[in-house]
Amino acid sequence: MSKIVGAAKPINLQAVDLTKYRNFKDKFHHWIHSSAQMVAGLPKDCYLVSGLTDAFNQTYGMYRKIGIFDGEYGYHQLTKPNRVTADLTQADVIIISHPFSADGMSAHDKLAIADSYNKPIFVDCAFFGACKDINFDFTSYKNIHSVCFSLSKTFGTGRHRVGLLYTTANYPVCVYEKWQYPFIAGAEYHYQLIDQLTPDSLVARYGSIQQEICNKLAVVPSNTVLFGLDYNNRFDQFRRGNVNRLCISELIAEQYNS
């Protein structure tokens, strides 16, 4: 049923401008490739999803055993504790954040290791748009089936999240996209917003402040502008893998706005 009939006038539930939606999808694709950082080797087809979280949830529905590296995004273990493994020989799919969740640095070393297992690899690029000097060229890997980007970190829109999933796999989003059942709400929120910042804007705006704060804290600036890294065990409460990751975004905001 496409209309609700009742009081004064029927409400057309299909009154959505799909042209704007499709244009935004293309704009998101070009926005990713506008970065000064190299972006290449992505799967050909892409689909709008409700951020990385949606893409993860769809991945959990497609694969039984999820392989991860130590220090990876905690959502996987919290959501599927009995299906996550650090033994990549047991994995049906390997999820790797790049920049890596534990430190906001390049994960090409982990991607190379994962690729040697000849299993599907899902690359989580959640920190793209908040990082610098990281290569997003995946052409040398033969097993990357999916790569997903999100606008949440760049625009602070996690509660209206939207992501772009590039994949060769038959994800649920591939099906409902063909059925003309697209994800509209989060995309619509970003139609004009995406024009306000480039993928490199946050680092250009906040990079020097990140450096100052890290100098004061005696930690190492991450390539992801949100973080400072402690390798001297002074901040053990923030342990992630082999490093203590300090999220300094609130300190950056305070100093920028002061």
Summary of the structure (lengths in Angstrom):
residues: 258
radius of gyration: 19.6
end to end distance: 53.6
largest distance: 68.7
contacts: 808
relative contact order: 0.16
helix: 36%
strand: 21%
